[in-house]
Amino acid sequence: MSDYQSELNNTGNIPKNIKIAIITADFNKQYTWKMQQITEAFLKENHFRDIQNFSVPGAFELPGMIPRVLEKEPFDLVYCFGVVIRGDTDHYDYVCRETARGIMDMTLQHRTPIVFGLLTCDTEKQVEQRINQNLAISGLNLLSETLKL
C-alpha cells in the first residue's frame, strides 16, 4: 500500500463559483457513493457550492457519460468515481483497461480537467483503504494548475 497523501495546494486562484460535475458508478455503490460524499463534503467545506451529481450503472459507462455531461452545460471540473474489484474472470481486466482508456480519451478530447477516480483493487479491504479525500484534493490541484496554463 502506498503512503501517498495529497496536499491541497494554494487554490486561491480558483473562483468559488466554478461548476463541478461528479459522475458516480452505481455498481459497488457502498464504495462509490462514499467517494462521492467525501468529495462533495470536502468541496463544500472549501466553499465550492455549484456541484451536480450524475450516475451511471457501472465503471465501464463513466467515459460515455463525460461528453453528455459536458454538452449539457460547461463544467469547470469533472470527477469520475468507480470501483472495480478483481474476480475470477478476465472481466476485471477488460473493464479496468477500457474505462481507463475511455477516461483518458475524454481528458485529451475536452479542455475540462477530469479526475480519474477509478479504484481497481483485488479486495474490498484495499478499496476501503483507498477511500479518502485525496481525490477531492487532486481535483482542485489539477484545476488550479490548469488555470495557470
N, C-alpha and C positions, 0 to 999 in steps of 0.2 A: 504494500500500500504506500502510495506516495505521501509525502508530507507537505505537498503544495498547499499554500494558503494565499489566496488573493488579498491584496490590499487595495482599498479604494484610493485611487489617485485623486489629485485635485480635479474636481468636476465642476468647478466654479464657472467654467465656460459653457456649461450645458444649461440651456434655458429650462426652467421647471415646467413649462407648458408643452414640452415635446409630447408627441403621440407615440405610445408604446403598445405593440401588439404582443400577446403571449398566445402561442399555438401549443396546445397540450393534447397528447395522445391519451385516449381513454383506456387503452389496454395497459394493464398494470397500474390502474388508476390510484391504488393505495399509495403509490410512489410518485406518479406524475403529478397528481393533484397537490401533493405535499411540496413538490418542487415549485409548482405554480404559486402556492400560498406563501411560501418562504420568500420567493422573489417579489411577489406583489407587496408583501408586508415591508420588505426592505426598501423597495422603491417609494412607497408611501411615507415611510419614516424619513426618507431623504427628500420629501416634498414633491415627488412626481405624482401627478394625480390623473392624467389622461391615459388610462390603461384600459385596453379592451382585450377580452379573452375570447379565444376561438378553440374549438375542439375538433379532433379527427379520430377515427376509430382506432388507429394504431400508429406506431412509429413510421411505418412504410408510407403512410399518407401525409406525413409532415411536409415533404418538399412540394407536393402538389397543391397544398393549401397556401404556401407562401405567395405565389403570384396572385391568387384570388384575393388574399387579404390586402396586398399592396395595390391591386387595381381598385379595391373598394374605396380606399382613401389613402392619402400619403402618410405613412407611418415613418417615424424617425429611427426606430429601433424595433427589431423583431426578436423575440425569444422563441426557440423551439424546444419542447420538452417531450422526451420519450424514454422508455426503459425497455431494454431487450435483455432477457435472462437466458443464458445458454440452456438448451435442452438436449435431447438425444438425437436430433436430426440436423441436417445441413440448413434448415430453415433459418436458424440464428445467423449463420454466415451471410446468407443472401439478404436478409432484412437489414443487418448492420451495414454491409457494404453498399447496398443500393440507397439506403437512407442517407448515409454519409455522403455519397457521391451526389445525390439529389440536392442536399442542403448546400454543398459546395458549389454546385452548378448555379443555384439560386443566388448565392453570395456573389459569384462572379458576374451574374447577369443583371442584378439590381444594384443600385447605388446606395442601398439601405444596409446598415450593419445588421447582420443576422447572427445570433448567438447559437452555437451548436451545443444544445443541451440534451444530447442523446447519451444515456448511460448504457453501456454494453458490458454486462457483468456475467460472471459464472454462477454467482449465488445471490440470494436475496440479502444475505448479510453484507456482501460487497455493495449492493445498491444502497442499503441503509447507511453505510459508512460514507457514501459519497453525496448524500443529500444535505446540502448546507447553502449558505448564502453566497458561495463563491461564484456561481453562475450569474447572480444578480450583479455582483461587483464587476465581473468580467464584462458584462454588457455595457455598463456605464463607462468603464475604462475604454472599451472599444469605440463607443460613440464619442468620447472625449478626444481620442486620437483621430478619429475620422473628421471631426470638426476642425482640427488643426491643419488638415490637408489643403 
